[in-house]
């Protein structure tokens, strides 16, 4: 079901003519072929690029945590910073991303 949802997101995003941000717990790392397909078919890019891996789950065991929470943005959006936040009681750490959307 997740892979079908990712495919639907990619199709929807690819047909948009506006700036797009897709963010949330995608339950998939960027090494998955399904994630790579999402990126390829949508034209989005990962806001982590240039800021490191930034693992977010599980928050209670940081040594084995993985990056499954994502902020994906369209090419016209500038990413100033991406980082994880402090543990706020969830099993995920927050992913904090500073973006600028320009009027092209």
N, CA, C and O atoms as a GROMACS GRO file, in nm:
protein
  416
    1UNK      N    1   0.083  -0.118   0.000
    1UNK     CA    2   0.000   0.000   0.000
    1UNK      C    3   0.089   0.126   0.000
    1UNK      O    4   0.060   0.223  -0.070
    2UNK      N    5   0.197   0.124   0.080
    2UNK     CA    6   0.286   0.240   0.084
    2UNK      C    7   0.345   0.270  -0.053
    2UNK      O    8   0.349   0.385  -0.096
    3UNK      N    9   0.390   0.166  -0.122
    3UNK     CA   10   0.452   0.186  -0.252
    3UNK      C   11   0.352   0.242  -0.353
    3UNK      O   12   0.389   0.324  -0.437
    4UNK      N   13   0.227   0.199  -0.346
    4UNK     CA   14   0.122   0.254  -0.433
    4UNK      C   15   0.099   0.402  -0.401
    4UNK      O   16   0.083   0.484  -0.491
    5UNK      N   17   0.098   0.435  -0.272
    5UNK     CA   18   0.080   0.574  -0.232
    5UNK      C   19   0.195   0.661  -0.283
    5UNK      O   20   0.173   0.772  -0.331
    6UNK      N   21   0.318   0.611  -0.273
    6UNK     CA   22   0.434   0.686  -0.323
    6UNK      C   23   0.422   0.709  -0.474
    6UNK      O   24   0.455   0.816  -0.524
    7UNK      N   25   0.375   0.608  -0.545
    7UNK     CA   26   0.356   0.620  -0.689
    7UNK      C   27   0.249   0.724  -0.722
    7UNK      O   28   0.265   0.803  -0.815
    8UNK      N   29   0.142   0.725  -0.645
    8UNK     CA   30   0.034   0.824  -0.664
    8UNK      C   31   0.083   0.965  -0.634
    8UNK      O   32   0.049   1.060  -0.706
    9UNK      N   33   0.163   0.980  -0.530
    9UNK     CA   34   0.221   1.111  -0.498
    9UNK      C   35   0.308   1.159  -0.614
    9UNK      O   36   0.298   1.275  -0.655
   10UNK      N   37   0.392   1.072  -0.666
   10UNK     CA   38   0.481   1.109  -0.777
   10UNK      C   39   0.400   1.153  -0.898
   10UNK      O   40   0.434   1.253  -0.962
   11UNK      N   41   0.294   1.081  -0.931
   11UNK     CA   42   0.209   1.117  -1.046
   11UNK      C   43   0.143   1.252  -1.025
   11UNK      O   44   0.139   1.335  -1.115
   12UNK      N   45   0.090   1.273  -0.906
   12UNK     CA   46   0.024   1.400  -0.876
   12UNK      C   47   0.123   1.517  -0.887
   12UNK      O   48   0.094   1.617  -0.953
   13UNK      N   49   0.237   1.503  -0.823
   13UNK     CA   50   0.338   1.610  -0.820
   13UNK      C   51   0.388   1.640  -0.961
   13UNK      O   52   0.406   1.757  -0.997
   14UNK      N   53   0.411   1.538  -1.040
   14UNK     CA   54   0.465   1.556  -1.175
   14UNK      C   55   0.373   1.638  -1.264
   14UNK      O   56   0.418   1.700  -1.360
   15UNK      N   57   0.244   1.640  -1.232
   15UNK     CA   58   0.146   1.713  -1.313
   15UNK      C   59   0.116   1.853  -1.261
   15UNK      O   60   0.029   1.921  -1.316
   16UNK      N   61   0.185   1.897  -1.158
   16UNK     CA   62   0.161   2.029  -1.101
   16UNK      C   63   0.253   2.134  -1.163
   16UNK      O   64   0.366   2.102  -1.202
   17UNK      N   65   0.206   2.254  -1.171
   17UNK     CA   66   0.284   2.366  -1.226
   17UNK      C   67   0.320   2.467  -1.118
   17UNK      O   68   0.358   2.580  -1.150
   18UNK      N   69   0.308   2.428  -0.992
   18UNK     CA   70   0.334   2.517  -0.880
   18UNK      C   71   0.445   2.457  -0.793
   18UNK      O   72   0.483   2.342  -0.812
   19UNK      N   73   0.494   2.536  -0.699
   19UNK     CA   74   0.593   2.486  -0.604
   19UNK      C   75   0.528   2.380  -0.515
   19UNK      O   76   0.413   2.395  -0.473
   20UNK      N   77   0.602   2.274  -0.487
   20UNK     CA   78   0.547   2.162  -0.410
   20UNK      C   79   0.641   2.127  -0.296
   20UNK      O   80   0.763   2.125  -0.312
   21UNK      N   81   0.582   2.098  -0.179
   21UNK     CA   82   0.654   2.044  -0.065
   21UNK      C   83   0.578   1.919  -0.020
   21UNK      O   84   0.458   1.925   0.007
   22UNK      N   85   0.647   1.807  -0.014
   22UNK     CA   86   0.591   1.683   0.040
   22UNK      C   87   0.673   1.650   0.163
   22UNK      O   88   0.795   1.630   0.154
   23UNK      N   89   0.608   1.644   0.277
   23UNK     CA   90   0.682   1.621   0.401
   23UNK      C   91   0.607   1.523   0.489
   23UNK      O   92   0.484   1.520   0.491
   24UNK      N   93   0.682   1.444   0.563
   24UNK     CA   94   0.620   1.353   0.658
   24UNK      C   95   0.696   1.223   0.673
   24UNK      O   96   0.805   1.205   0.620
   25UNK      N   97   0.634   1.132   0.748
   25UNK     CA   98   0.687   0.999   0.771
   25UNK      C   99   0.648   0.913   0.651
   25UNK      O  100   0.534   0.870   0.639
   26UNK      N  101   0.744   0.888   0.563
   26UNK     CA  102   0.717   0.806   0.445
   26UNK      C  103   0.747   0.659   0.469
   26UNK      O  104   0.726   0.576   0.380
   27UNK      N  105   0.796   0.624   0.588
   27UNK     CA  106   0.828   0.485   0.623
   27UNK      C  107   0.919   0.419   0.521
   27UNK      O  108   0.901   0.302   0.487
   28UNK      N  109   1.017   0.495   0.472
   28UNK     CA  110   1.109   0.443   0.372
   28UNK      C  111   1.237   0.527   0.377
   28UNK      O  112   1.231   0.648   0.398
   29UNK      N  113   1.350   0.463   0.358
   29UNK     CA  114   1.475   0.539   0.353
   29UNK      C  115   1.505   0.579   0.209
   29UNK      O  116   1.442   0.528   0.115
   30UNK      N  117   1.599   0.669   0.192
   30UNK     CA  118   1.634   0.716   0.058
   30UNK      C  119   1.714   0.613  -0.023
   30UNK      O  120   1.744   0.637  -0.140
   31UNK      N  121   1.747   0.501   0.038
   31UNK     CA  122   1.819   0.395  -0.033
   31UNK      C  123   1.725   0.295  -0.098
   31UNK      O  124   1.769   0.210  -0.176
   32UNK      N  125   1.599   0.304  -0.068
   32UNK     CA  126   1.500   0.211  -0.125
   32UNK      C  127   1.477   0.240  -0.273
   32UNK      O  128   1.475   0.356  -0.313
   33UNK      N  129   1.459   0.136  -0.354
   33UNK     CA  130   1.426   0.160  -0.495
   33UNK      C  131   1.291   0.230  -0.512
   33UNK      O  132   1.272   0.301  -0.611
   34UNK      N  133   1.198   0.213  -0.419
   34UNK     CA  134   1.068   0.281  -0.427
   34UNK      C  135   1.083   0.430  -0.400
   34UNK      O  136   1.015   0.512  -0.462
   35UNK      N  137   1.171   0.464  -0.307
   35UNK     CA  138   1.201   0.605  -0.282
   35UNK      C  139   1.267   0.667  -0.405
   35UNK      O  140   1.229   0.776  -0.448
   36UNK      N  141   1.364   0.598  -0.460
   36UNK     CA  142   1.434   0.648  -0.579
   36UNK      C  143   1.337   0.668  -0.695
   36UNK      O  144   1.352   0.762  -0.773
   37UNK      N  145   1.240   0.580  -0.707
   37UNK     CA  146   1.137   0.593  -0.811
   37UNK      C  147   1.051   0.716  -0.786
   37UNK      O  148   1.018   0.789  -0.879
   38UNK      N  149   1.015   0.740  -0.659
   38UNK     CA  150   0.938   0.860  -0.622
   38UNK      C  151   1.013   0.986  -0.664
   38UNK      O  152   0.954   1.076  -0.724
   39UNK      N  153   1.140   0.993  -0.633
   39UNK     CA  154   1.222   1.110  -0.667
   39UNK      C  155   1.232   1.126  -0.819
   39UNK      O  156   1.215   1.236  -0.872
   40UNK      N  157   1.259   1.018  -0.886
   40UNK     CA  158   1.276   1.021  -1.031
   40UNK      C  159   1.147   1.063  -1.103
   40UNK      O  160   1.151   1.144  -1.195
   41UNK      N  161   1.034   1.008  -1.061
   41UNK     CA  162   0.907   1.034  -1.129
   41UNK      C  163   0.842   1.165  -1.089
   41UNK      O  164   0.760   1.218  -1.165
   42UNK      N  165   0.876   1.218  -0.973
   42UNK     CA  166   0.812   1.342  -0.926
   42UNK      C  167   0.892   1.467  -0.962
   42UNK      O  168   0.836   1.575  -0.976
   43UNK      N  169   1.025   1.452  -0.975
   43UNK     CA  170   1.110   1.568  -0.997
   43UNK      C  171   1.145   1.642  -0.869
   43UNK      O  172   1.211   1.746  -0.874
   44UNK      N  173   1.102   1.590  -0.754
   44UNK     CA  174   1.135   1.652  -0.626
   44UNK      C  175   1.277   1.617  -0.586
   44UNK      O  176   1.338   1.525  -0.642
   45UNK      N  177   1.331   1.691  -0.489
   45UNK     CA  178   1.459   1.653  -0.432
   45UNK      C  179   1.451   1.659  -0.281
   45UNK      O  180   1.366   1.729  -0.224
   46UNK      N  181   1.538   1.585  -0.217
   46UNK     CA  182   1.538   1.571  -0.072
   46UNK      C  183   1.605   1.693  -0.010
   46UNK      O  184   1.718   1.727  -0.043
   47UNK      N  185   1.534   1.759   0.082
   47UNK     CA  186   1.588   1.878   0.149
   47UNK      C  187   1.709   1.846   0.236
   47UNK      O  188   1.778   1.938   0.279
   48UNK      N  189   1.737   1.718   0.262
   48UNK     CA  190   1.857   1.678   0.336
   48UNK      C  191   1.984   1.700   0.256
   48UNK      O  192   2.092   1.711   0.314
   49UNK      N  193   1.973   1.706   0.125
   49UNK     CA  194   2.091   1.711   0.039
   49UNK      C  195   2.185   1.822   0.084
   49UNK      O  196   2.148   1.940   0.088
   50UNK      N  197   2.306   1.784   0.118
   50UNK     CA  198   2.406   1.878   0.165
   50UNK      C  199   2.407   1.900   0.315
   50UNK      O  200   2.492   1.972   0.367
   51UNK      N  201   2.313   1.837   0.387
   51UNK     CA  202   2.303   1.856   0.532
   51UNK      C  203   2.326   1.727   0.610
   51UNK      O  204   2.316   1.727   0.733
   52UNK      N  205   2.356   1.618   0.542
   52UNK     CA  206   2.381   1.491   0.610
   52UNK      C  207   2.262   1.399   0.606
   52UNK      O  208   2.158   1.431   0.549
   53UNK      N  209   2.277   1.283   0.669
   53UNK     CA  210   2.173   1.180   0.666
   53UNK      C  211   2.051   1.218   0.751
   53UNK      O  212   1.938   1.195   0.707
   54UNK      N  213   2.069   1.274   0.866
   54UNK     CA  214   1.965   1.319   0.959
   54UNK      C  215   1.863   1.209   0.988
   54UNK      O  216   1.750   1.212   0.937
   55UNK      N  217   1.903   1.114   1.068
   55UNK     CA  218   1.813   1.005   1.107
   55UNK      C  219   1.708   1.054   1.206
   55UNK      O  220   1.736   1.139   1.290
   56UNK      N  221   1.587   1.001   1.193
   56UNK     CA  222   1.475   1.051   1.273
   56UNK      C  223   1.398   0.943   1.349
   56UNK      O  224   1.316   0.975   1.435
   57UNK      N  225   1.423   0.815   1.318
   57UNK     CA  226   1.346   0.708   1.382
   57UNK      C  227   1.432   0.588   1.407
   57UNK      O  228   1.511   0.552   1.319
   58UNK      N  229   1.424   0.522   1.520
   58UNK     CA  230   1.345   0.558   1.638
   58UNK      C  231   1.420   0.658   1.726
   58UNK      O  232   1.542   0.649   1.741
   59UNK      N  233   1.348   0.748   1.783
   59UNK     CA  234   1.410   0.852   1.867
   59UNK      C  235   1.470   0.794   1.995
   59UNK      O  236   1.561   0.852   2.053
   60UNK      N  237   1.417   0.680   2.038
   60UNK     CA  238   1.461   0.622   2.165
   60UNK      C  239   1.587   0.536   2.153
   60UNK      O  240   1.637   0.487   2.254
   61UNK      N  241   1.639   0.518   2.030
   61UNK     CA  242   1.760   0.438   2.013
   61UNK      C  243   1.844   0.500   1.901
   61UNK      O  244   1.852   0.444   1.792
   62UNK      N  245   1.907   0.616   1.927
   62UNK     CA  246   1.974   0.691   1.822
   62UNK      C  247   2.087   0.618   1.750
   62UNK      O  248   2.116   0.649   1.635
   63UNK      N  249   2.152   0.522   1.815
   63UNK     CA  250   2.262   0.451   1.749
   63UNK      C  251   2.218   0.370   1.629
   63UNK      O  252   2.296   0.346   1.538
   64UNK      N  253   2.092   0.327   1.628
   64UNK     CA  254   2.040   0.248   1.517
   64UNK      C  255   1.928   0.320   1.441
   64UNK      O  256   1.849   0.256   1.372
   65UNK      N  257   1.922   0.451   1.454
   65UNK     CA  258   1.813   0.524   1.389
   65UNK      C  259   1.837   0.537   1.238
   65UNK      O  260   1.950   0.533   1.191
   66UNK      N  261   1.727   0.554   1.166
   66UNK     CA  262   1.729   0.564   1.020
   66UNK      C  263   1.647   0.684   0.974
   66UNK      O  264   1.561   0.731   1.049
   67UNK      N  265   1.672   0.735   0.854
   67UNK     CA  266   1.598   0.851   0.802
   67UNK      C  267   1.474   0.810   0.724
   67UNK      O  268   1.480   0.783   0.604
   68UNK      N  269   1.359   0.805   0.794
   68UNK     CA  270   1.235   0.771   0.724
   68UNK      C  271   1.136   0.888   0.719
   68UNK      O  272   1.030   0.876   0.657
   69UNK      N  273   1.170   0.998   0.784
   69UNK     CA  274   1.088   1.120   0.776
   69UNK      C  275   1.156   1.211   0.675
   69UNK      O  276   1.278   1.230   0.679
   70UNK      N  277   1.078   1.267   0.584
   70UNK     CA  278   1.138   1.339   0.472
   70UNK      C  279   1.071   1.473   0.447
   70UNK      O  280   0.955   1.495   0.481
   71UNK      N  281   1.147   1.562   0.387
   71UNK     CA  282   1.096   1.686   0.330
   71UNK      C  283   1.147   1.688   0.186
   71UNK      O  284   1.267   1.705   0.161
   72UNK      N  285   1.055   1.672   0.092
   72UNK     CA  286   1.088   1.670  -0.050
   72UNK      C  287   1.031   1.797  -0.112
   72UNK      O  288   0.917   1.834  -0.086
   73UNK      N  289   1.110   1.863  -0.194
   73UNK     CA  290   1.069   1.992  -0.248
   73UNK      C  291   1.092   1.999  -0.399
   73UNK      O  292   1.177   1.928  -0.454
   74UNK      N  293   1.015   2.086  -0.465
   74UNK     CA  294   1.035   2.106  -0.608
   74UNK      C  295   1.162   2.188  -0.632
   74UNK      O  296   1.214   2.253  -0.541
   75UNK      N  297   1.211   2.182  -0.754
   75UNK     CA  298   1.341   2.240  -0.788
   75UNK      C  299   1.350   2.391  -0.766
   75UNK      O  300   1.460   2.443  -0.750
   76UNK      N  301   1.238   2.461  -0.764
   76UNK     CA  302   1.240   2.606  -0.747
   76UNK      C  303   1.243   2.650  -0.601
   76UNK      O  304   1.244   2.770  -0.573
   77UNK      N  305   1.243   2.556  -0.510
   77UNK     CA  306   1.245   2.588  -0.367
   77UNK      C  307   1.388   2.577  -0.316
   77UNK      O  308   1.457   2.478  -0.340
   78UNK      N  309   1.430   2.680  -0.246
   78UNK     CA  310   1.565   2.684  -0.190
   78UNK      C  311   1.562   2.636  -0.045
   78UNK      O  312   1.479   2.680   0.034
   79UNK      N  313   1.652   2.545  -0.012
   79UNK     CA  314   1.662   2.491   0.123
   79UNK      C  315   1.777   2.562   0.193
   79UNK      O  316   1.892   2.553   0.149
   80UNK      N  317   1.747   2.632   0.302
   80UNK     CA  318   1.851   2.699   0.379
   80UNK      C  319   1.914   2.608   0.483
   80UNK      O  320   2.035   2.613   0.505
   81UNK      N  321   1.832   2.524   0.546
   81UNK     CA  322   1.885   2.437   0.650
   81UNK      C  323   1.786   2.324   0.675
   81UNK      O  324   1.664   2.342   0.666
   82UNK      N  325   1.841   2.208   0.706
   82UNK     CA  326   1.761   2.094   0.749
   82UNK      C  327   1.833   2.029   0.865
   82UNK      O  328   1.954   2.006   0.860
   83UNK      N  329   1.759   1.998   0.971
   83UNK     CA  330   1.817   1.935   1.089
   83UNK      C  331   1.707   1.859   1.163
   83UNK      O  332   1.588   1.878   1.138
   84UNK      N  333   1.749   1.774   1.254
   84UNK     CA  334   1.650   1.709   1.340
   84UNK      C  335   1.634   1.794   1.466
   84UNK      O  336   1.727   1.863   1.509
   85UNK      N  337   1.516   1.787   1.523
   85UNK     CA  338   1.489   1.859   1.646
   85UNK      C  339   1.510   1.769   1.767
   85UNK      O  340   1.548   1.653   1.753
   86UNK      N  341   1.486   1.823   1.883
   86UNK     CA  342   1.500   1.748   2.007
   86UNK      C  343   1.383   1.652   2.023
   86UNK      O  344   1.275   1.672   1.968
   87UNK      N  345   1.406   1.548   2.100
   87UNK     CA  346   1.301   1.451   2.128
   87UNK      C  347   1.186   1.520   2.200
   87UNK      O  348   1.206   1.583   2.304
   88UNK      N  349   1.066   1.510   2.145
   88UNK     CA  350   0.948   1.574   2.204
   88UNK      C  351   0.847   1.472   2.254
   88UNK      O  352   0.730   1.504   2.276
   89UNK      N  353   0.894   1.347   2.273
   89UNK     CA  354   0.807   1.244   2.327
   89UNK      C  355   0.750   1.149   2.223
   89UNK      O  356   0.678   1.056   2.259
   90UNK      N  357   0.780   1.169   2.098
   90UNK     CA  358   0.737   1.080   1.991
   90UNK      C  359   0.844   0.975   1.967
   90UNK      O  360   0.956   0.988   2.015
   91UNK      N  361   0.809   0.870   1.893
   91UNK     CA  362   0.912   0.774   1.855
   91UNK      C  363   0.992   0.824   1.735
   91UNK      O  364   1.088   0.759   1.693
   92UNK      N  365   0.954   0.940   1.679
   92UNK     CA  366   1.027   1.007   1.571
   92UNK      C  367   1.082   1.139   1.623
   92UNK      O  368   1.018   1.206   1.705
   93UNK      N  369   1.201   1.177   1.575
   93UNK     CA  370   1.249   1.312   1.600
   93UNK      C  371   1.188   1.405   1.495
   93UNK      O  372   1.166   1.362   1.382
   94UNK      N  373   1.162   1.529   1.529
   94UNK     CA  374   1.113   1.623   1.429
   94UNK      C  375   1.219   1.650   1.322
   94UNK      O  376   1.339   1.652   1.352
   95UNK      N  377   1.176   1.672   1.201
   95UNK     CA  378   1.265   1.714   1.093
   95UNK      C  379   1.232   1.861   1.066
   95UNK      O  380   1.121   1.894   1.025
   96UNK      N  381   1.329   1.947   1.090
   96UNK     CA  382   1.307   2.092   1.079
   96UNK      C  383   1.380   2.142   0.954
   96UNK      O  384   1.501   2.125   0.940
   97UNK      N  385   1.305   2.204   0.865
   97UNK     CA  386   1.362   2.249   0.738
   97UNK      C  387   1.321   2.394   0.712
   97UNK      O  388   1.203   2.427   0.716
   98UNK      N  389   1.420   2.478   0.685
   98UNK     CA  390   1.396   2.618   0.652
   98UNK      C  391   1.398   2.631   0.500
   98UNK      O  392   1.499   2.600   0.436
   99UNK      N  393   1.288   2.678   0.442
   99UNK     CA  394   1.271   2.688   0.297
   99UNK      C  395   1.238   2.828   0.254
   99UNK      O  396   1.182   2.906   0.331
  100UNK      N  397   1.274   2.861   0.129
  100UNK     CA  398   1.230   2.985   0.066
  100UNK      C  399   1.169   2.948  -0.069
  100UNK      O  400   1.233   2.882  -0.152
  101UNK      N  401   1.046   2.990  -0.090
  101UNK     CA  402   0.979   2.966  -0.217
  101UNK      C  403   0.980   3.100  -0.292
  101UNK      O  404   0.922   3.198  -0.245
  102UNK      N  405   1.044   3.101  -0.406
  102UNK     CA  406   1.055   3.224  -0.483
  102UNK      C  407   0.943   3.231  -0.587
  102UNK      O  408   0.888   3.129  -0.627
  103UNK      N  409   0.911   3.351  -0.629
  103UNK     CA  410   0.812   3.371  -0.736
  103UNK      C  411   0.886   3.379  -0.866
  103UNK      O  412   0.947   3.481  -0.897
  104UNK      N  413   0.881   3.272  -0.944
  104UNK     CA  414   0.949   3.271  -1.073
  104UNK      C  415   0.852   3.311  -1.181
  104UNK      O  416   0.889   3.316  -1.299
   0.00000   0.00000   0.00000
